[in-house]
Amino acid sequence: MEFQVLCPAPDRSLTAPVPPGRLKARAFSFLIFSALALILAACSGTPKWVSKGGGYMSEKDNKAFYGVGAVTGIRNEPLAKETADNRARADLAKYVDTYTAYLMRDYAASTTAGDFTKSSEEQNVERAVKTFVSAHLSGVQVVDRWEKDEKSGKVTYALAKMDLASFKESVGQMKDLNEAARDFVRKNAERAFDRLQQEEDRRNAK
């Protein structure tokens, strides 16, 4: 008895030539995909804070001041990091100073009730807070660093952070401030922060 093996007919669609139009479409899709992949890879390499810089930021329930510092061309790595850290703290201090002046203007408005003869008290309070912040800058935490190679040399970036809650608690305990000023800071710090952040966002959007 003879057995005959039957093989399935070959699928000619697999060997049939692809129309030129479809080849062009595939090539175009591949180029688009490759370009998007390169763009995403480039964007993901640089931290968002490097591009955005310092300022007032809210993340979930956490409000904080941020400062960004950078240094180029220092070959000594520990020295480069220290310099970038100090510049980040100095950048953060600028935002804290602006916030303090903003907060103290609100305080003065609430105490003078239209009588601006008490402006000296406002200045004394503002000066005391700024002195306190400057004295505590060395304790500001550096939360991130990033390095990038440029033609001019390696660039070292640093990100410094101060929580609003810590600022509010520390200022609220300052003996140089009277009780009314300390109480005002405790009650109005977050509201003033939100308003100042909104103003900054509007300026950046222009």
C-alpha positions as CSV (number, residue, x, y, z in Angstrom):
1,M,0.0,0.0,0.0
2,E,1.4,3.4,-0.9
3,F,0.8,6.6,1.2
4,Q,0.7,10.0,-0.4
5,V,1.7,13.0,1.7
6,L,-0.3,16.1,0.9
7,C,1.5,19.4,1.6
8,P,-0.4,22.6,1.9
9,A,-0.1,25.1,-0.9
10,P,2.4,27.8,-0.3
11,D,1.1,31.2,0.8
12,R,2.0,33.3,-2.2
13,S,1.2,36.5,-0.2
14,L,4.4,36.0,1.7
15,T,6.5,36.0,-1.4
16,A,4.6,38.4,-3.5
17,P,6.3,41.7,-4.2
18,V,5.3,44.6,-2.0
19,P,3.8,47.5,-3.9
20,P,6.1,50.6,-4.1
21,G,3.5,52.8,-2.4
22,R,3.4,50.5,0.6
23,L,7.2,50.4,0.8
24,K,7.3,54.2,0.9
25,A,4.6,54.3,3.7
26,R,6.6,51.8,5.7
27,A,9.8,53.7,5.3
28,F,8.1,57.0,6.2
29,S,6.6,55.4,9.4
30,F,10.0,54.0,10.4
31,L,11.6,57.4,10.0
32,I,8.9,59.1,12.0
33,F,9.2,56.5,14.8
34,S,13.0,56.8,14.9
35,A,12.8,60.6,15.1
36,L,10.3,60.5,17.9
37,A,12.5,58.0,19.8
38,L,15.5,60.3,19.4
39,I,13.6,63.3,20.7
40,L,12.2,61.4,23.7
41,A,15.7,60.1,24.5
42,A,17.1,63.6,24.4
43,C,14.4,65.1,26.5
44,S,14.5,62.4,29.1
45,G,18.2,63.0,29.6
46,T,17.9,66.5,31.0
47,P,16.1,66.9,34.4
48,K,13.1,69.2,34.3
49,W,14.5,71.4,37.1
50,V,17.6,72.1,35.0
51,S,15.5,73.7,32.2
52,K,12.9,75.3,34.6
53,G,15.3,76.8,37.1
54,G,14.5,77.8,40.7
55,G,11.2,79.2,42.0
56,Y,8.1,78.3,44.0
57,M,6.8,74.9,43.5
58,S,3.9,72.8,44.9
59,E,4.0,69.0,44.7
60,K,0.9,67.3,46.2
61,D,0.7,68.7,49.7
62,N,4.3,69.9,49.8
63,K,5.2,73.5,49.0
64,A,8.8,74.5,48.7
65,F,11.4,77.0,47.5
66,Y,13.9,75.7,45.0
67,G,17.2,77.1,43.7
68,V,19.4,76.0,40.9
69,G,23.1,76.5,40.6
70,A,25.6,75.6,37.9
71,V,29.4,75.7,37.4
72,T,31.5,75.0,34.3
73,G,35.1,74.2,33.8
74,I,36.2,73.1,37.3
75,R,38.1,69.9,37.0
76,N,38.2,69.1,40.7
77,E,34.9,67.3,41.1
78,P,34.3,67.9,44.9
79,L,35.0,71.6,44.3
80,A,32.7,71.7,41.3
81,K,29.9,70.1,43.4
82,E,30.5,72.5,46.3
83,T,30.4,75.5,44.1
84,A,27.2,74.4,42.3
85,D,25.6,73.7,45.7
86,N,26.5,77.1,47.1
87,R,25.1,78.8,43.9
88,A,21.9,76.8,44.2
89,R,21.5,78.0,47.8
90,A,22.2,81.6,46.8
91,D,19.5,81.2,44.0
92,L,17.1,79.8,46.5
93,A,17.8,82.8,48.8
94,K,16.6,85.2,46.2
95,Y,13.2,83.6,46.0
96,V,12.9,83.4,49.8
97,D,13.8,87.1,50.0
98,T,11.1,88.0,47.5
99,Y,8.6,85.9,49.3
100,T,9.6,87.4,52.7
101,A,9.1,91.0,51.3
102,Y,5.8,89.9,49.8
103,L,4.6,88.4,53.1
104,M,5.7,91.3,55.2
105,R,3.9,93.8,52.9
106,D,0.7,91.8,53.7
107,Y,1.6,91.9,57.4
108,A,2.1,95.7,57.3
109,A,-1.1,96.2,55.5
110,S,-3.0,94.2,58.1
111,T,-1.5,96.2,61.0
112,T,-1.4,99.7,59.7
113,A,-5.0,99.8,58.5
114,G,-4.1,102.5,56.0
115,D,-1.6,104.3,58.3
116,F,1.8,103.8,56.7
117,T,3.7,105.5,59.5
118,K,4.5,102.0,60.8
119,S,6.5,101.1,57.7
120,S,9.6,101.0,59.9
121,E,8.2,98.1,61.8
122,E,7.6,96.3,58.4
123,Q,11.2,96.9,57.5
124,N,12.5,95.6,60.8
125,V,10.5,92.5,60.5
126,E,11.6,91.9,56.9
127,R,15.2,92.5,57.8
128,A,15.0,90.1,60.7
129,V,13.6,87.3,58.6
130,K,16.2,87.9,55.8
131,T,19.0,87.8,58.3
132,F,17.6,84.5,59.7
133,V,17.4,83.0,56.2
134,S,20.9,84.0,55.3
135,A,22.3,82.5,58.6
136,H,20.6,79.2,57.8
137,L,21.4,78.9,54.1
138,S,24.2,76.4,54.8
139,G,21.6,74.0,56.2
140,V,19.5,74.1,53.1
141,Q,19.3,70.7,51.6
142,V,20.7,69.9,48.1
143,V,18.3,67.3,46.8
144,D,19.7,66.6,43.3
145,R,22.7,67.1,41.0
146,W,23.3,66.6,37.3
147,E,26.3,66.7,35.1
148,K,26.6,67.4,31.3
149,D,29.6,67.4,29.0
150,E,30.0,70.5,26.9
151,K,32.7,71.8,24.6
152,S,33.7,74.3,27.2
153,G,34.0,71.5,29.8
154,K,31.8,69.6,32.2
155,V,28.8,71.5,33.6
156,T,27.7,70.6,37.1
157,Y,24.1,71.5,38.2
158,A,22.7,71.4,41.7
159,L,19.1,71.7,43.1
160,A,18.6,73.2,46.5
161,K,15.3,72.9,48.4
162,M,13.6,74.5,51.5
163,D,10.2,73.3,52.5
164,L,7.7,76.0,53.3
165,A,6.6,74.1,56.4
166,S,10.2,74.2,57.7
167,F,10.5,77.9,56.9
168,K,7.2,78.7,58.6
169,E,8.0,76.7,61.7
170,S,11.5,78.3,62.0
171,V,10.3,81.9,61.5
172,G,7.4,81.3,63.8
173,Q,9.9,80.6,66.6
174,M,12.1,83.6,66.0
175,K,12.6,85.7,69.1
176,D,13.5,88.7,67.1
177,L,9.9,88.9,65.9
178,N,7.0,90.1,68.0
179,E,4.2,87.7,68.7
180,A,1.8,89.4,66.2
181,A,4.4,88.9,63.4
182,R,5.0,85.3,64.3
183,D,1.3,84.6,64.4
184,F,0.8,86.3,61.1
185,V,3.5,84.1,59.4
186,R,2.0,80.9,60.8
187,K,-1.5,81.8,59.6
188,N,-0.7,83.4,56.2
189,A,2.5,81.8,54.9
190,E,0.8,79.3,52.6
191,R,-1.7,81.7,51.2
192,A,1.0,84.2,50.4
193,F,3.1,81.4,48.8
194,D,0.2,80.4,46.6
195,R,-0.4,83.9,45.4
196,L,3.3,84.5,44.7
197,Q,3.5,81.2,42.8
198,Q,0.5,82.2,40.7
199,E,2.0,85.5,39.8
200,E,5.3,83.8,38.8
201,D,3.4,81.3,36.6
202,R,1.6,84.2,34.8
203,R,4.9,86.0,34.2
204,N,6.4,82.8,32.8
205,A,3.4,82.2,30.5
206,K,3.9,85.5,28.7
